[in-house]
Amino acid sequence: MASEAQIRANRAYEKRHPEATAYKRARNMAMRFANPVGKLAAAVATIDTTTRKQDLEELQDRVTAELAALAAEKSKKENS
């Protein structure tokens, strides 16, 4: 369990770095969506397999597109 000092320090960091905090939360949500555990796993078990597959494929398409954009950006910087 975290001490009060650790909790305060964490909250202070989050206030000073809202962009990093938002990114970390979004990343964690995506990871949990792809690999659910606990209550989320129980909720996912109630979802139709076809729907779950479509949702994961959509996520995969978005990740693939973002990776391609990052690769193009990196290539552009290297050629500059």
C-alpha atoms as one frame of an Amber mdcrd trajectory, in Angstrom:
protein
   0.000   0.000   0.000   1.257   3.461  -0.858   2.052   5.916   1.871   0.360
   9.315   2.076   3.628  10.953   0.983   3.811   8.724  -2.100   0.216   9.499
  -2.989   0.809  13.254  -2.621   3.983  13.036  -4.707   2.144  11.107  -7.412
  -0.701  13.628  -7.515   1.780  16.500  -7.662   3.569  14.825 -10.591   0.238
  14.357 -12.382  -0.563  18.061 -11.937   2.840  19.096 -13.296   2.748  16.650
 -16.226  -0.843  16.372 -17.492   0.258  15.285 -20.995   2.321  12.380 -19.670
  -0.503  11.393 -17.335  -3.065  11.432 -20.159  -0.762   9.384 -22.399  -0.113
   6.822 -19.661  -3.833   6.443 -18.938  -4.677   6.016 -22.632  -1.887   3.472
 -23.048  -3.046   1.511 -20.019  -6.651   1.497 -21.264  -5.553   0.163 -24.659
  -3.437  -2.532 -23.026  -6.327  -3.591 -20.786  -8.691  -3.610 -23.766  -6.384
  -5.951 -25.671  -5.606  -8.150 -22.651  -8.417  -7.837 -20.101  -8.082  -9.175
 -16.564 -10.319  -9.229 -13.505 -13.697  -7.529 -13.800 -12.952  -6.403 -17.349
 -12.258  -9.999 -18.381 -15.618 -10.989 -16.924 -17.305  -8.187 -18.863 -15.535
  -9.169 -22.086 -16.713 -12.753 -21.605 -20.282 -11.506 -22.027 -19.527  -9.871
 -25.395 -20.250 -11.743 -28.618 -17.052 -13.222 -30.103 -17.716 -11.604 -33.482
 -18.075  -8.162 -31.901 -14.902  -8.619 -29.851 -12.999  -9.737 -32.959 -14.218
  -6.711 -34.938 -13.223  -4.353 -32.129  -9.738  -5.867 -31.892  -9.316  -5.748
 -35.682 -10.299  -2.071 -35.672  -7.746  -1.416 -32.947  -5.136  -3.340 -34.932
  -5.880  -1.284 -38.057  -5.469   1.952 -36.124  -2.213   0.787 -34.548  -0.885
  -0.335 -37.939  -1.747   3.030 -39.489  -0.070   4.906 -36.637   3.054   2.742
 -36.915   3.205   3.455 -40.648   2.878   7.198 -39.976   5.677   7.056 -37.403
   7.896   5.114 -39.800   7.233   7.669 -42.557   8.032  10.517 -40.160  11.276
   8.833 -39.113  12.229   8.215 -42.734  11.497  11.838 -43.598  13.730  13.061
 -40.748  16.564  10.748 -41.786  16.399  11.994 -45.380  16.427  15.655 -44.359
